[in-house]
Structure formats: structure tokens, C-alpha cells
Amino acid sequence: MATNRLDRVNELLQREIASSLYRILPGTSVNLAAVTVTHVITAPDLRSARVLISVMGSESEGKSVINELNNHRAEIQKAVSTAVVLKYTPRLKFALDASLEQGDHVLQIIEQLDAKDRQRETADEEVEADNESQAPGV
């Protein structure tokens, strides 16, 4: 199977899984506004797929959402199988995606480094200004 086809299948499954969440989980304790289907990674034989979910909030909220999704896995998989025509409907496994939090952490580190650089530049400019004002006139 070509990589392009597998990428298209992953994108199609991602869209269908995301839309099926709104049909299947509205009566549960899951806040669907905080849930995002970030990636779907399908096995080359289309027998299984790992669905990466990002949840805004604490790690415990993320774990409870993943548990709820795994409890409703069969319903979500059935909804996907009716909407997507494939030889095999992949068995879905939901997992928490921490890449967004890691990206936020990297951005925070970069901002801190930029702030330190700005402080150093300001301090260097002040030292240069003091040196120029204390230098004897020629």
C-alpha cells in the first residue's frame, strides 16, 4: 500500500472519528470542546489504528477522557465503519497525545531565553552608556 494512500486513510479516519464523538458522547461527562483528535496512525494492513487525542486541562482529565473513549470504542468503531468503506475497519485504540504540551513547554523555554537575552542587552547598553559618560573628553 502506498504511503499516500495510508496518509489519506489516516486523515479520513481522523475526520470521521472526530465527528462521531459528537454523535456518540454528548450525554457523557466528557467536555468535547476540550477534546481534539490530533492524529490517527493506521497499521499498513489496516487492521488496527492508534488514535491520538489531545485534551485541554490536567493530566487526570486527559486520562478520564481516554478511559471514556475506550469504553465507547465499539460504538465509535461501528460509526466509522458505516461512514468509511474499507476492506477492513481498523480496531481503534485511543491514546493521549502529549505533543501539544511538549510544544508549549518548548515555546515557554524559548520565551524565557529571549527575555534573558533582552535583559543582557539592556544591561550591556547601560554599561556602555556609563563608560562613555565617564570617559575623559579628548
N, C-alpha and C positions, 0 to 999 in steps of 0.2 A: 504494500500500500504506500502510495506516495506521501511524502511529508505534507505537501499542500493539502491533500485530502484529509489527512488526520487533523491538521490545523483547522480546516473548515468544519469538521465534525466537532472538534472541541468548542469552537465558537458557537455552533448551533446548539449543542448541549448546554452551554453556559446560558444562552438566552432562554431556552426552554425551561431549564431548572429554575432560573430566577423568576420567570413569570408564573411557574407552577407553585412557587412558595406563596404567592399572594392568593392563589385559589385554595390551597390546602391548609395553610397555617393561620388564617385570620382569627380564629377563635382561641388560639393558644396564648400562652404568656410571652411569646416571642415578640419583641418590638421589631417589626420588619423594616422600619425606617433606619435602623442601625445595622442592618444586615446587607452585605454585598457579596455576590458570587464573583470572586476575583479571577479564578482560573479553573479550567477543567483539564485534567491530564488523563487522556484515554490511552489504554494499552493498545499496541499495534493490532492485536487480534479483536479489538472492540468488545472484549468480554468483561472488562472492568474499567471504571473511571474514578479517579480521585477528584473530588470537588473541594476546592479551597475557598473557604468562607472567611471574610473579614467582618468583625463585629466591633462597632464603636462602643467603648466602655471598658470596664475592667476585665481582667482575665477570667474571673469567675463567671461573669455574664457570658463571655465567649464560650466557655465550656458548657454552660447550661443550654446555650443555643445549639451547639453541636450535638449535645445529647438529645435535644428535642428533634433536630433534623434526622438523626439516626433512628429515633423512634418512629418517624413518619417516612422513613426511607422507601418502604414498599409503595406507599401511595404516590410519592414523588416520582419514583421509577415508573410506575404504571402511567402516570400523566405524561411523562416524557416519551414512553413507548408509543402512546397513541398519537402524539404530535410529530415525532421524528420517525421516519421509516428507515430502518437499518436492518441488516440481516440478523444481527444480534443487538439486543438492547443491553448496554453495559450495566453491570452491577455497580451501583453508586456507593461510594464511601466518602463521608464528609470529614473534613479536617480543617482546623483553624489555621488561617494564613497570617503569619506574623510579619510578612514583608513590609506592610504599610507602617507598622510600628517601628520596625528597624529603619526604614527610610526617614521617618520623623526624627528618630534618635540621631541619625547621621546629620540631618539638617540642623538640629539643635547644636551639635558639636561644631559644625561649620560656622554658625552664627556666633558662638562663643569665641572661636578663634578670630573671626572678623572683628569682634568687639575688642579683643586684646590687642590686635594689630592697630586699631584706631587709637586706643589708649597710648600705645607706644609711640605712634606718630605724633600725637598731641604732646606727649612728654618730650620727645626729641625736638619738636619745634620750639617748645618753651625753653629748653636748654640752649638751643641755638640763639634765640632771641636774647637770653640773659648774657651769653658770651659776646654777642655783638654790642650790647649796651655797655658791657664792662671793658670792652677793648679800647685801648688808648687811641685817641684821634691822631691821624697822621698829618 
